[in-house]
Each structure stands twice: as C-alpha cells, then as structure tokens.
Amino acid sequence: VWDLRHQPVPHDTSVFQPPNLDAGPRGPLVMPGEFEVALSTASADDPSSVLATTHLEVRWDPLMPLPESEIRARYEFTLALYEMQQIGYHAQVQAAKLLERARISVDSLKALEDETPVVLADSLLSVMEDALSEIRTRNSDLRGWWRGLIGEFDGGPSVIGSMTGPTAAQEARLAWTRAQFAEAVDDLDAILRETAPELTRILEEAGVPPFELPERGEGPAAYR
C-alpha cells in the first residue's frame, strides 16, 4: 500500500518525537511519472535484500485535467512547505542539544569551586538560555503559521487540501514564513558562532573539557 507520497525525512527522536502536531511524519505527494518499486526484506540500501522489482506509472486524475505547469507548481510549492518543516525541526533539535551540553559543562566547572570562571560561564550560559528560549518560542509560533498553510494546501487529518497550484496569497504567505524561519536559524547560528565558542574557551582555560557543538540534521535535500 502506497499513499503516493515521498518517504518522510528522518527525524532525530533522541530529542523530540516527529512533529505529529504539524503534518506528522509524512512527505509530499510525488509528481506523476514512472517509478521503480522494489520488494525487499530489509533496507532498500542493501542490494542483497531486494527480492523483486517492477515498474509503476503514477498518472494524474483524468477527471481533473490540469496543465503540467500547474501540476509542477503545486509539487514545488509542497516541497517548499515540507522543507520549511524540516529546517525548523532540525534547528530546534540542534538548539536543545547545544543547551543540554553547555549546562553539563558549566555544572562540571562549578564542581571545581573556582568562582571567577564560574561567573563568566554562568553569564554566557544565561545569554545562551535566553536566546535559545526566544528561538524555541519563535519556532513554535512559526509552526503555527506553517500548519495553517500546509493544512490548507496539502490537507491533513480533517482538511481536504488542494490539488491545484498555489494562489498568489499562498505564495506571499510562504515567502513571509520562509523569511521568518531564516531569521530564527540565523539567530541560532549567531549563538553557535559567537557565544558557544567563547564559553568553550573559558571551560578549556579552567581545565574542563569543552562540549562538542551539535551538528544540524539534514532534511530538505532528501526530496530533491
């Protein structure tokens, strides 16, 4: 059974579960075209696990004729929406990991009972906590905007969605939401680039092993 959608982008469940309050762990509908279907016993990346393959043609509904340009526009718009979900999700995972590691390291520093570096480290940790809290709040607000747009356009548990291309208003909402997500990620990058390295420097000078900056998860490229 196939719902004619791409596989969902993998989520890092070590921090947050898949965002089922958004669209859930699903991918966008595929474009009409030729596909290869493989029956396997394990991972599709393991050639020895493939038992059989065949070809499948996905066709557009003939009762709803649309020019290919509009079908393509709908597909690209949906990709952009799901890519934003992943950008926000992975940025929030990275922020949570960063804060957890920083707090553990500062607690190790406090165990040394050297007041001067502790004061400096606490000050930087406070800056990080405030900034990351702001990013988390903004991310939550943006997901609300995103949920409204993805539900209206691509459907959901109680919404039909649209099978035509985006309207001018939807395009404008996408552009605005994308810009807001970019600002939130830029703020996180500033913490990773400036505040976190300064905190690790203080830790190293005090003899505490520095914490490793977490990597940001991959997402958008999976659909391209």
MARMAR-336878 format. One record per residue (C-alpha): residue number from 0; z, y, x. Coordinates in steps of 0.1 Angstrom, whole numbers, plus 5000, padded with zeros to 4 digits. Example, Ala and Ser with C-alpha at 12.3 -4.5 7.8 and 13.67 -1.06 7.14 Angstrom:
<atom><nr>0</nr><z>5078</z><y>4955</y><x>5123</x></atom>
<atom><nr>1</nr><z>5071</z><y>4989</y><x>5137</x></atom>
This chain:
<atom><nr>0</nr><z>5000</z><y>5000</y><x>5000</x></atom>
<atom><nr>1</nr><z>4990</z><y>5034</y><x>5014</x></atom>
<atom><nr>2</nr><z>4997</z><y>5068</y><x>4999</x></atom>
<atom><nr>3</nr><z>4966</z><y>5083</y><x>5017</x></atom>
<atom><nr>4</nr><z>4988</z><y>5104</y><x>5039</x></atom>
<atom><nr>5</nr><z>4993</z><y>5106</y><x>5077</x></atom>
<atom><nr>6</nr><z>5024</z><y>5089</y><x>5091</x></atom>
<atom><nr>7</nr><z>5053</z><y>5113</y><x>5092</x></atom>
<atom><nr>8</nr><z>5061</z><y>5129</y><x>5125</x></atom>
<atom><nr>9</nr><z>5091</z><y>5110</y><x>5141</x></atom>
<atom><nr>10</nr><z>5125</z><y>5128</y><x>5136</x></atom>
<atom><nr>11</nr><z>5154</z><y>5128</y><x>5161</x></atom>
<atom><nr>12</nr><z>5180</z><y>5112</y><x>5139</x></atom>
<atom><nr>13</nr><z>5207</z><y>5114</y><x>5167</x></atom>
<atom><nr>14</nr><z>5214</z><y>5150</y><x>5154</x></atom>
<atom><nr>15</nr><z>5200</z><y>5154</y><x>5119</x></atom>
<atom><nr>16</nr><z>5186</z><y>5129</y><x>5094</x></atom>
<atom><nr>17</nr><z>5150</z><y>5135</y><x>5083</x></atom>
<atom><nr>18</nr><z>5149</z><y>5167</y><x>5062</x></atom>
<atom><nr>19</nr><z>5147</z><y>5150</y><x>5028</x></atom>
<atom><nr>20</nr><z>5156</z><y>5182</y><x>5011</x></atom>
<atom><nr>21</nr><z>5123</z><y>5196</y><x>5023</x></atom>
<atom><nr>22</nr><z>5093</z><y>5174</y><x>5017</x></atom>
<atom><nr>23</nr><z>5110</z><y>5144</y><x>5032</x></atom>
<atom><nr>24</nr><z>5097</z><y>5122</y><x>5060</x></atom>
<atom><nr>25</nr><z>5060</z><y>5122</y><x>5050</x></atom>
<atom><nr>26</nr><z>5028</z><y>5135</y><x>5064</x></atom>
<atom><nr>27</nr><z>4999</z><y>5154</y><x>5049</x></atom>
<atom><nr>28</nr><z>4971</z><y>5138</y><x>5029</x></atom>
<atom><nr>29</nr><z>4941</z><y>5127</y><x>5050</x></atom>
<atom><nr>30</nr><z>4906</z><y>5140</y><x>5048</x></atom>
<atom><nr>31</nr><z>4880</z><y>5118</y><x>5031</x></atom>
<atom><nr>32</nr><z>4863</z><y>5097</y><x>5056</x></atom>
<atom><nr>33</nr><z>4861</z><y>5063</y><x>5074</x></atom>
<atom><nr>34</nr><z>4894</z><y>5047</y><x>5086</x></atom>
<atom><nr>35</nr><z>4902</z><y>5016</y><x>5105</x></atom>
<atom><nr>36</nr><z>4930</z><y>4995</y><x>5090</x></atom>
<atom><nr>37</nr><z>4950</z><y>4972</y><x>5113</x></atom>
<atom><nr>38</nr><z>4973</z><y>4944</y><x>5101</x></atom>
<atom><nr>39</nr><z>4999</z><y>4938</y><x>5128</x></atom>
<atom><nr>40</nr><z>5032</z><y>4921</y><x>5133</x></atom>
<atom><nr>41</nr><z>5049</z><y>4948</y><x>5153</x></atom>
<atom><nr>42</nr><z>5040</z><y>4982</y><x>5169</x></atom>
<atom><nr>43</nr><z>5004</z><y>4993</y><x>5165</x></atom>
<atom><nr>44</nr><z>5005</z><y>5004</y><x>5201</x></atom>
<atom><nr>45</nr><z>5008</z><y>4968</y><x>5212</x></atom>
<atom><nr>46</nr><z>4972</z><y>4952</y><x>5210</x></atom>
<atom><nr>47</nr><z>4986</z><y>4917</y><x>5210</x></atom>
<atom><nr>48</nr><z>5004</z><y>4923</y><x>5177</x></atom>
<atom><nr>49</nr><z>4972</z><y>4931</y><x>5158</x></atom>
<atom><nr>50</nr><z>4962</z><y>4902</y><x>5135</x></atom>
<atom><nr>51</nr><z>4931</z><y>4917</y><x>5118</x></atom>
<atom><nr>52</nr><z>4912</z><y>4949</y><x>5114</x></atom>
<atom><nr>53</nr><z>4888</z><y>4962</y><x>5088</x></atom>
<atom><nr>54</nr><z>4872</z><y>4995</y><x>5078</x></atom>
<atom><nr>55</nr><z>4882</z><y>5016</y><x>5048</x></atom>
<atom><nr>56</nr><z>4864</z><y>5046</y><x>5032</x></atom>
<atom><nr>57</nr><z>4885</z><y>5073</y><x>5016</x></atom>
<atom><nr>58</nr><z>4865</z><y>5092</y><x>4990</x></atom>
<atom><nr>59</nr><z>4871</z><y>5124</y><x>4972</x></atom>
<atom><nr>60</nr><z>4876</z><y>5121</y><x>4934</x></atom>
<atom><nr>61</nr><z>4841</z><y>5124</y><x>4919</x></atom>
<atom><nr>62</nr><z>4857</z><y>5138</y><x>4887</x></atom>
<atom><nr>63</nr><z>4869</z><y>5168</y><x>4907</x></atom>
<atom><nr>64</nr><z>4838</z><y>5180</y><x>4927</x></atom>
<atom><nr>65</nr><z>4846</z><y>5205</y><x>4954</x></atom>
<atom><nr>66</nr><z>4826</z><y>5217</y><x>4984</x></atom>
<atom><nr>67</nr><z>4836</z><y>5202</y><x>5017</x></atom>
<atom><nr>68</nr><z>4846</z><y>5236</y><x>5029</x></atom>
<atom><nr>69</nr><z>4873</z><y>5239</y><x>5003</x></atom>
<atom><nr>70</nr><z>4885</z><y>5203</y><x>5009</x></atom>
<atom><nr>71</nr><z>4887</z><y>5212</y><x>5046</x></atom>
<atom><nr>72</nr><z>4906</z><y>5244</y><x>5038</x></atom>
<atom><nr>73</nr><z>4931</z><y>5225</y><x>5018</x></atom>
<atom><nr>74</nr><z>4936</z><y>5200</y><x>5046</x></atom>
<atom><nr>75</nr><z>4940</z><y>5226</y><x>5073</x></atom>
<atom><nr>76</nr><z>4965</z><y>5246</y><x>5052</x></atom>
<atom><nr>77</nr><z>4986</z><y>5215</y><x>5045</x></atom>
<atom><nr>78</nr><z>4986</z><y>5207</y><x>5083</x></atom>
<atom><nr>79</nr><z>4999</z><y>5242</y><x>5090</x></atom>
<atom><nr>80</nr><z>5027</z><y>5237</y><x>5065</x></atom>
<atom><nr>81</nr><z>5038</z><y>5204</y><x>5079</x></atom>
<atom><nr>82</nr><z>5036</z><y>5217</y><x>5114</x></atom>
<atom><nr>83</nr><z>5060</z><y>5245</y><x>5105</x></atom>
<atom><nr>84</nr><z>5084</z><y>5220</y><x>5091</x></atom>
<atom><nr>85</nr><z>5084</z><y>5202</y><x>5125</x></atom>
<atom><nr>86</nr><z>5087</z><y>5234</y><x>5145</x></atom>
<atom><nr>87</nr><z>5118</z><y>5244</y><x>5126</x></atom>
<atom><nr>88</nr><z>5133</z><y>5210</y><x>5126</x></atom>
<atom><nr>89</nr><z>5129</z><y>5203</y><x>5163</x></atom>
<atom><nr>90</nr><z>5142</z><y>5238</y><x>5172</x></atom>
<atom><nr>91</nr><z>5173</z><y>5232</y><x>5152</x></atom>
<atom><nr>92</nr><z>5179</z><y>5198</y><x>5168</x></atom>
<atom><nr>93</nr><z>5175</z><y>5214</y><x>5202</x></atom>
<atom><nr>94</nr><z>5199</z><y>5242</y><x>5194</x></atom>
<atom><nr>95</nr><z>5225</z><y>5217</y><x>5181</x></atom>
<atom><nr>96</nr><z>5222</z><y>5196</y><x>5213</x></atom>
<atom><nr>97</nr><z>5224</z><y>5227</y><x>5235</x></atom>
<atom><nr>98</nr><z>5256</z><y>5239</y><x>5218</x></atom>
<atom><nr>99</nr><z>5273</z><y>5205</y><x>5220</x></atom>
<atom><nr>100</nr><z>5266</z><y>5201</y><x>5257</x></atom>
<atom><nr>101</nr><z>5277</z><y>5237</y><x>5265</x></atom>
<atom><nr>102</nr><z>5310</z><y>5232</y><x>5247</x></atom>
<atom><nr>103</nr><z>5317</z><y>5199</y><x>5265</x></atom>
<atom><nr>104</nr><z>5311</z><y>5215</y><x>5299</x></atom>
<atom><nr>105</nr><z>5333</z><y>5245</y><x>5291</x></atom>
<atom><nr>106</nr><z>5361</z><y>5222</y><x>5280</x></atom>
<atom><nr>107</nr><z>5358</z><y>5204</y><x>5314</x></atom>
<atom><nr>108</nr><z>5360</z><y>5238</y><x>5331</x></atom>
<atom><nr>109</nr><z>5392</z><y>5247</y><x>5311</x></atom>
<atom><nr>110</nr><z>5408</z><y>5215</y><x>5324</x></atom>
<atom><nr>111</nr><z>5407</z><y>5230</y><x>5359</x></atom>
<atom><nr>112</nr><z>5430</z><y>5258</y><x>5348</x></atom>
<atom><nr>113</nr><z>5412</z><y>5285</y><x>5368</x></atom>
<atom><nr>114</nr><z>5413</z><y>5315</y><x>5345</x></atom>
<atom><nr>115</nr><z>5386</z><y>5337</y><x>5359</x></atom>
<atom><nr>116</nr><z>5356</z><y>5314</y><x>5354</x></atom>
<atom><nr>117</nr><z>5370</z><y>5302</y><x>5321</x></atom>
<atom><nr>118</nr><z>5370</z><y>5338</y><x>5308</x></atom>
<atom><nr>119</nr><z>5334</z><y>5343</y><x>5319</x></atom>
<atom><nr>120</nr><z>5323</z><y>5309</y><x>5305</x></atom>
<atom><nr>121</nr><z>5340</z><y>5315</y><x>5272</x></atom>
<atom><nr>122</nr><z>5323</z><y>5348</y><x>5268</x></atom>
<atom><nr>123</nr><z>5289</z><y>5333</y><x>5274</x></atom>
<atom><nr>124</nr><z>5297</z><y>5303</y><x>5251</x></atom>
<atom><nr>125</nr><z>5306</z><y>5328</y><x>5224</x></atom>
<atom><nr>126</nr><z>5273</z><y>5346</y><x>5228</x></atom>
<atom><nr>127</nr><z>5255</z><y>5312</y><x>5225</x></atom>
<atom><nr>128</nr><z>5275</z><y>5302</y><x>5194</x></atom>
<atom><nr>129</nr><z>5268</z><y>5335</y><x>5176</x></atom>
<atom><nr>130</nr><z>5231</z><y>5334</y><x>5185</x></atom>
<atom><nr>131</nr><z>5226</z><y>5297</y><x>5176</x></atom>
<atom><nr>132</nr><z>5246</z><y>5302</y><x>5143</x></atom>
<atom><nr>133</nr><z>5222</z><y>5330</y><x>5135</x></atom>
<atom><nr>134</nr><z>5192</z><y>5308</y><x>5143</x></atom>
<atom><nr>135</nr><z>5206</z><y>5280</y><x>5121</x></atom>
<atom><nr>136</nr><z>5211</z><y>5304</y><x>5092</x></atom>
<atom><nr>137</nr><z>5176</z><y>5318</y><x>5096</x></atom>
<atom><nr>138</nr><z>5161</z><y>5284</y><x>5098</x></atom>
<atom><nr>139</nr><z>5179</z><y>5273</y><x>5066</x></atom>
<atom><nr>140</nr><z>5165</z><y>5304</y><x>5048</x></atom>
<atom><nr>141</nr><z>5130</z><y>5298</y><x>5061</x></atom>
<atom><nr>142</nr><z>5131</z><y>5262</y><x>5050</x></atom>
<atom><nr>143</nr><z>5138</z><y>5275</y><x>5015</x></atom>
<atom><nr>144</nr><z>5106</z><y>5296</y><x>5017</x></atom>
<atom><nr>145</nr><z>5088</z><y>5267</y><x>5032</x></atom>
<atom><nr>146</nr><z>5100</z><y>5243</y><x>5004</x></atom>
<atom><nr>147</nr><z>5087</z><y>5266</y><x>4978</x></atom>
<atom><nr>148</nr><z>5053</z><y>5268</y><x>4993</x></atom>
<atom><nr>149</nr><z>5049</z><y>5231</y><x>5002</x></atom>
<atom><nr>150</nr><z>5060</z><y>5221</y><x>4967</x></atom>
<atom><nr>151</nr><z>5037</z><y>5245</y><x>4950</x></atom>
<atom><nr>152</nr><z>5008</z><y>5235</y><x>4972</x></atom>
<atom><nr>153</nr><z>5013</z><y>5198</y><x>4982</x></atom>
<atom><nr>154</nr><z>5035</z><y>5187</y><x>4954</x></atom>
<atom><nr>155</nr><z>5069</z><y>5169</y><x>4955</x></atom>
<atom><nr>156</nr><z>5092</z><y>5147</y><x>4935</x></atom>
<atom><nr>157</nr><z>5089</z><y>5169</y><x>4904</x></atom>
<atom><nr>158</nr><z>5058</z><y>5190</y><x>4912</x></atom>
<atom><nr>159</nr><z>5022</z><y>5181</y><x>4909</x></atom>
<atom><nr>160</nr><z>5008</z><y>5204</y><x>4936</x></atom>
<atom><nr>161</nr><z>4972</z><y>5215</y><x>4940</x></atom>
<atom><nr>162</nr><z>4940</z><y>5197</y><x>4951</x></atom>
<atom><nr>163</nr><z>4921</z><y>5229</y><x>4958</x></atom>
<atom><nr>164</nr><z>4922</z><y>5252</y><x>4988</x></atom>
<atom><nr>165</nr><z>4949</z><y>5279</y><x>4992</x></atom>
<atom><nr>166</nr><z>4949</z><y>5311</y><x>4973</x></atom>
<atom><nr>167</nr><z>4950</z><y>5345</y><x>4991</x></atom>
<atom><nr>168</nr><z>4987</z><y>5348</y><x>4981</x></atom>
<atom><nr>169</nr><z>4995</z><y>5314</y><x>4996</x></atom>
<atom><nr>170</nr><z>4977</z><y>5323</y><x>5028</x></atom>
<atom><nr>171</nr><z>4997</z><y>5355</y><x>5031</x></atom>
<atom><nr>172</nr><z>5030</z><y>5336</y><x>5025</x></atom>
<atom><nr>173</nr><z>5020</z><y>5311</y><x>5051</x></atom>
<atom><nr>174</nr><z>5014</z><y>5339</y><x>5077</x></atom>
<atom><nr>175</nr><z>5047</z><y>5356</y><x>5069</x></atom>
<atom><nr>176</nr><z>5067</z><y>5324</y><x>5071</x></atom>
<atom><nr>177</nr><z>5050</z><y>5313</y><x>5103</x></atom>
<atom><nr>178</nr><z>5058</z><y>5346</y><x>5119</x></atom>
<atom><nr>179</nr><z>5095</z><y>5343</y><x>5109</x></atom>
<atom><nr>180</nr><z>5097</z><y>5308</y><x>5123</x></atom>
<atom><nr>181</nr><z>5081</z><y>5321</y><x>5156</x></atom>
<atom><nr>182</nr><z>5108</z><y>5348</y><x>5158</x></atom>
<atom><nr>183</nr><z>5136</z><y>5322</y><x>5153</x></atom>
<atom><nr>184</nr><z>5121</z><y>5300</y><x>5180</x></atom>
<atom><nr>185</nr><z>5117</z><y>5330</y><x>5204</x></atom>
<atom><nr>186</nr><z>5154</z><y>5338</y><x>5199</x></atom>
<atom><nr>187</nr><z>5163</z><y>5302</y><x>5208</x></atom>
<atom><nr>188</nr><z>5140</z><y>5303</y><x>5239</x></atom>
<atom><nr>189</nr><z>5158</z><y>5335</y><x>5250</x></atom>
<atom><nr>190</nr><z>5191</z><y>5316</y><x>5250</x></atom>
<atom><nr>191</nr><z>5176</z><y>5287</y><x>5269</x></atom>
<atom><nr>192</nr><z>5160</z><y>5312</y><x>5294</x></atom>
<atom><nr>193</nr><z>5189</z><y>5336</y><x>5299</x></atom>
<atom><nr>194</nr><z>5223</z><y>5327</y><x>5286</x></atom>
<atom><nr>195</nr><z>5223</z><y>5289</y><x>5293</x></atom>
<atom><nr>196</nr><z>5213</z><y>5292</y><x>5330</x></atom>
<atom><nr>197</nr><z>5240</z><y>5319</y><x>5335</x></atom>
<atom><nr>198</nr><z>5266</z><y>5295</y><x>5320</x></atom>
<atom><nr>199</nr><z>5255</z><y>5266</y><x>5342</x></atom>
<atom><nr>200</nr><z>5257</z><y>5289</y><x>5373</x></atom>
<atom><nr>201</nr><z>5294</z><y>5296</y><x>5365</x></atom>
<atom><nr>202</nr><z>5301</z><y>5260</y><x>5360</x></atom>
<atom><nr>203</nr><z>5285</z><y>5250</y><x>5393</x></atom>
<atom><nr>204</nr><z>5304</z><y>5276</y><x>5412</x></atom>
<atom><nr>205</nr><z>5336</z><y>5262</y><x>5397</x></atom>
<atom><nr>206</nr><z>5327</z><y>5227</y><x>5407</x></atom>
<atom><nr>207</nr><z>5319</z><y>5215</y><x>5371</x></atom>
<atom><nr>208</nr><z>5286</z><y>5196</y><x>5368</x></atom>
<atom><nr>209</nr><z>5261</z><y>5217</y><x>5349</x></atom>
<atom><nr>210</nr><z>5248</z><y>5205</y><x>5315</x></atom>
<atom><nr>211</nr><z>5212</z><y>5195</y><x>5311</x></atom>
<atom><nr>212</nr><z>5191</z><y>5217</y><x>5289</x></atom>
<atom><nr>213</nr><z>5178</z><y>5196</y><x>5260</x></atom>
<atom><nr>214</nr><z>5141</z><y>5192</y><x>5255</x></atom>
<atom><nr>215</nr><z>5124</z><y>5203</y><x>5223</x></atom>
<atom><nr>216</nr><z>5109</z><y>5174</y><x>5203</x></atom>
<atom><nr>217</nr><z>5072</z><y>5170</y><x>5197</x></atom>
<atom><nr>218</nr><z>5057</z><y>5173</y><x>5163</x></atom>
<atom><nr>219</nr><z>5026</z><y>5193</y><x>5154</x></atom>
<atom><nr>220</nr><z>5002</z><y>5176</y><x>5178</x></atom>
<atom><nr>221</nr><z>5007</z><y>5143</y><x>5160</x></atom>
<atom><nr>222</nr><z>4983</z><y>5153</y><x>5132</x></atom>
<atom><nr>223</nr><z>4956</z><y>5168</y><x>5154</x></atom>
